[in-house]
Each structure stands twice: as structure tokens, then as C-alpha cells.
Amino acid sequence: MEDAEPQLLSDQDQTPEPLLSSLDIFLFSLIAGLLIYWFFFRRQPEPVPEMRPFIAVTPQIRETSFIEKMKKTNRNVVVFYGSQTGTAEEFANRLAKDAHRYGMKGMATDPEEYDMSELSRLKEIPNSMAVFCMATYGEGDPTDNAQEFYDWMQGTDDDLEGVNFAVFGLGNKTYEHYNATGKYTDKRLVELGGKRVFDLGLGDDDSNLEEDFISWKEQFWPAVCEFFGVEPTGEDGSIRQFELVVHNDINMNQVYAGEMGRLNSFQTQKPPFDSKNPFLAPVNVNRKLNNGGNRHLMHVELDLTDSKIRYDAGDHVAVYPTNDVSVVNRLEERLGVDLDIVFSLKNLDEESNKKHPFPCPTTYRTALTHYLDINSMPRTNVLYELAQYASDPQEQENMRKMASASSEGKALYQSWVVDSERNILAILEDLPSLNPPIDHLCELLPRLQARYYSIASSGKVHSTSIHICAVVIEYTTKTGRVFKGVATNWLKNKDVTDNGHKPTVPMYVRRSQFRLPFKASNPVIMIGPGTGIAPFMGFIQERAWQKDQGKDVGETILYFGCRHRNEDFLYQQELEDFERAGVLTQLNVAFSRDQEHKIYVQHLLKKNKEQLWNLIHSNNAHIYVCGDARNMARDVHAAFYEIAEEMGGLTHTQAVDYFKKLMTKGRYSQDVWS
């Protein structure tokens, strides 16, 4: 309009009034039209978006308030669990169940489902207490479902005065950050003003987690009684958490057949794929890697075509195995039941978020094949609950004794169950008078968990497939029975037939922090004996890809270890090809049993101490360790300490601190298991 103004003024002498009048009318009409549009058309929808958040948030507040739920259901004990494999959740359920024996009422709760900032309100409930069963995962990290609660603890300054609590941590001493999450939770709740009812309990999965928990629990409840001034009710009987519903006339399309979440999700696959919605990946390749020996090491390739699944070198693939059909059939025979009956287990607590212990309705056969862990050793609470079904007084007494906290009972459980590796089938076979109802057995057995494998490929090179490298677990136990690892034997039998039929594997990808350096020019030192080589196959493939892209790629050094060069030198051809191509700067292999004295990867590290120290101290090299945590990872640590002491002139304490700092900076990464 400003540009037009001089022209209007110069034209005024000729026909002033009509022109101005027309312009005034035009401008007035335009402004009026805009105002009418703004007020009547733009404003009318405004109340709707304002109301939407109110409608959505109201039920959410109600659903995420564990305080209101406790008040509504008359509970005074809440047991939160941070669980990755189901053990912490199982312990939480046991504690919540125990509460009634002490005149209290408990509920086991997933912190991910509730607003944990309400913890300060717990004091509104008389004689209340929060118990935390917290597992430590990875390199001292909280479990996935406890991450938000952990973040809240780190950032909050809420006053927890008047909030009573206790913590039991689940960890493994073979790992550097033993029970870090449990220890932090206990310390932080005290810092925020919470009142510790009983000492922090620490369970060690490398020793006997079950015994640690029982020992802690047996002292915990008397301390609770003293703290709150209550007494045991004397009720020691079995309490069912779920009731049996048999479906005599049901459409089989409404029956779960192994799905983890959505019914019929295996028939109609829809991304995104995750733990509740795994992708059925066809098996493209399943080949034996070793040339001899009494073990079976395998390379499996899963087809990701059309899944939209993406992954990076260093990530983990989770697979959902199924139990051995022959074991399920033997359970059917021993229990004398029809496993094809369709049933549901329905939570007796109608307010519980967990309506069923596993997807229901389903058949007993499906539950025992897909959903329940029938291969591991039953915990003491399972023996205690099942004891009532033993008609022989001696068998019943022994079962109850093994579930007790007495030294005699612990020793019996250790020798008869743990050391002898008796699973539920072995226990039923060796206790002939024990005849539990199958529905109660299904209620008590833990869930069959996904198994995680370090991915042995790079997503940059193999975008439509994921590779797995694993060793089949099979050996004879003290009772003469053959123990077979569930997942590895299941994978071993996923053969691609000559007619092209491809079996499928339910899977999803779990992200990892085990990553190549951001700068390709940084040297990498990889230590991975046995199947610990898996992620390094992905790393080496990616370094080759980076080289092909014209990037400046730093030294790539591998330390691999196996028993015999001619038997189990895994991926020998591929590794030697990478070395010839200059991708693998150095291939160091320790053949532990090809000579009189055993040689392991740590011996080769010490042999190359000068080169390694130069790379680490002066060239910003990144170190990666994958494999056995109990022995190998510790021995590799010790070797690096020696190198730092000898080549860097550090004291032992300084060497330990030096490598701890490398870990903090992300230059010393581990992907280990025990």
C-alpha cells in the first residue's frame, strides 16, 4: 500500500471524491471482512482444542496414581520392581503376597505405569511402606521399565519425610558396577528424607540370588513387624493370585497361540516391531561354524525384508524361543492331563493392571510351549506352594524344608535343586507323590524370557538381514539327565529345507551403547574370544564399508581366541580376507589348546604391550571387550592394568583409575555375559 500512495495523491486533482470514496469503501469492506472472518470463523473452533487436553489428561491422572489405587483397594504396602528378565518382578510379587501374613496388604507394581513423583504422598496412608526390588542391567544401568523412575530420583528435590521404604537389589558380582541401581535407590531415598525400614539387601546372581533374597526376606519381615508394631498372623497357607476359567465352547480365532501381545499378530504382521509385537523373521541361513570338536557353533541369518527394522553394529537381537516339544509331552504324561484344553487364569484382584500371568485365553500346551519357563530350576516359593500337593509326608516335608531359611533347608535346596540342575519335570519325576493341578503350576512358573544375542553383522552392509553367532548348550547333569539350552537348541533346529521352506523366528532389536567411534579415524582394539567375536564381525564389516566410502579409517585390531585352529577358528576365511584387504590391520588369534601351555587373549595383549599402550595413550584408541564376564573380561582388565603399570609407569591404583576414566569417556566398552 505504501508504494501506491504517491500515485493516489497525484491523481486527486482530477477526480478526488469518487476515487477516495471508492477506496474508502474498498478498504473498509476488506477490513470488515477480515474482522468478521477472524471473530466468527477463526474463533469458533478454539474451545474444542482447549478441551481436548482436559479430556485426555483426566483419566490419565487417575490411572497413574498408585496412591489413589492403594487407598481405593485398602493397601498399605507397594512393591515396585525394576526388572529386565522377570526375576525382580517375581520377587516383588512374592513380597506383596507375603504382606498378608503380617496383617498388611500389598501390591506389586511396575514403576513405568505410575507417576512416581507421587511417592511423597505415601505418608497419607497410615502404616504404609514402599519396597523396591531393583535389578541392575548392562554397565550399572537401571532396567528399561525403571529408567523414568531413576531419572526422576536424579532430578527431584521432593521431600520424602514420612515415607517408609526398603530396597532389595539384584545384581551380579562379575560385573564392574555390582548392584549399582539398588545401591543408588537406597542412598537417594535417604537423601530425600525417606525412612529406611530395613537394611539394603544385595542379591548376587553369580552365586545364589534365591538364597540371598530368602536370607534378606527372613530378616526383613521381623524388622517390619517391629517398625510398625504388628505381629505375624500365623497364616502360612497357599494363596492363589489367579482363578481358573475353562472355555469349553470358544472360537479358536480368539485363542492365543504364542503371540506376545496382540491376538493373531503372527498372522497379520504390522510394524513397528518390539517386545510386545515381535517380527517373524524367516531364517535364510543356518550353518555350523566349527569343523570339529564336540560342540556345535552356528551362524544364523534372519531375513528383515519388509519389516522396516533398522539396526546398527553392536546392537542386540532378541528372539523368543519355544520349549522342547518332547519335554512338554513328558509333562503332559506325568501330570495326566489334556494339554489342549482352552483356559484362562484371571487375576482375583480386579483392580490389578495385570489381568493374566500370560496371554489368555490359551491352551495348556501353548502356555507350556511358548509362555512358561519349564527348563530352569524352580525357585523356593514354587516348591513351597507345590508341597501341599505331595501325598507322601516325607516328600512334603523336604519341599517345605527347601523353601525355609534354615541352613539345613538352604543346603538341601542347593544340592538337590541347584547343583543337580533339576527343572520342574525332573522334580515331578523324582517326587512321585507330587501331583499339582496344572492351572496352579502354570500360575507359579515364571515367564519364558526373550534371549539376547550380540548381532554379528552391520546394518550398513546387511540392511535386510541380521546375523547371529551362538554355541549350542548341551551337557549331562549330576542326575544323568541331558540339559539342553532352550534357545540355542531351538535355533539349531531352524533348518532351511531343500524345498525352500524357511522356518521363522519371532524377534526384535534392542539398541545398545556398544558402538564404533564417531570418528572412523580412531583406532579400535577388539577383544572377543569364542562367540564374543559376534559384534566384531559387524564392526569389521562397517570399517570395510567406511573405507569403501573413502573415509580415513584408523587401525582395526582384533584379538580372537578359540581352542584349536583346525576346529573352532570361527569366521576364519572372512577374517583372513579382511586382513588381506587391509581392513583388519592386525589379526591376533590365541589357540588355547594347540600347545602344552594354554594361551589366551590376555597373553597376546601383554605380548603386544608397547603397541597397545601407544595406541591407547597417544592415539585415542577405543577398546571393546565381548564375551565371558566371569573370567575373560576380568583377565583382560588385569592385562591392561599391567600394561599401564609397565609402559606408562603407573601404580596399580592409578592404572585402575586410568581405565575407569576411559570407560566414563566411552573409550572402554564391554558387552559381556556370565
Salt bridges, closest charged atoms under 4 A:
GLU68 OE2 - ARG121 NH2 2.58
GLU89 OE2 - LYS354 NZ 3.09
GLU90 OE2 - ARG94 NH1 3.66
GLU90 OE2 - ARG379 NE 3.42
ASP98 OD1 - ARG101 NH1 2.69
ASP98 OD2 - LYS217 NZ 3.06
GLU118 OE2 - ARG121 NH1 2.99
GLU124 OE1 - LYS71 NZ 2.63
GLU124 OE2 - ARG121 NE 2.95
GLU176 OE1 - HIS637 NE2 3.81
ASP186 OD2 - ARG196 NH2 2.90
GLU191 OE2 - LYS187 NZ 3.18
GLU191 OE1 - ARG188 NH1 3.07
ASP206 OD1 - ARG630 NH2 2.50
GLU210 OE2 - ARG94 NH2 2.84
GLU210 OE1 - ARG379 NH1 3.54
GLU235 OE1 - HIS100 NE2 3.87
ASP236 OD1 - ARG101 NE 3.74
GLU301 OE2 - HIS299 NE2 2.79
GLU301 OE1 - HIS467 NE2 3.64
ASP312 OD1 - LYS460 NZ 3.87
ASP312 OD2 - ARG511 NH1 3.29
ASP312 OD2 - ARG515 NH2 3.69
ASP315 OD2 - ARG511 NH1 2.80
ASP315 OD1 - ARG515 NH2 2.68
GLU332 OE2 - ARG365 NH2 3.07
ASP340 OD1 - ARG365 NE 2.84
ASP349 OD2 - ARG75 NH2 2.51
GLU351 OE1 - LYS72 NZ 3.46
GLU385 OE2 - LYS97 NZ 3.44
GLU385 OE1 - HIS440 NE2 3.82
GLU408 OE2 - LYS401 NZ 3.09
GLU429 OE2 - ARG330 NH2 3.10
GLU429 OE1 - ARG481 NH2 3.22
ASP430 OD2 - ARG422 NE 2.81
ASP430 OD1 - ARG481 NH2 2.90
ASP439 OD2 - ARG240 NH2 2.88
GLU443 OE1 - ARG240 NE 2.63
GLU542 OE2 - LYS460 NZ 3.88
ASP568 OD2 - ARG295 NH2 2.95
GLU574 OE2 - ARG287 NH2 3.35
ASP577 OD1 - ARG580 NH2 2.50
ASP594 OD1 - HIS564 ND1 2.88
GLU642 OE2 - LYS606 NZ 3.57
GLU645 OE2 - HIS652 ND1 2.84
GLU646 OE2 - LYS609 NZ 2.32
ASP657 OD2 - LYS661 NZ 3.40
ASP671 OD2 - HIS316 NE2 3.22
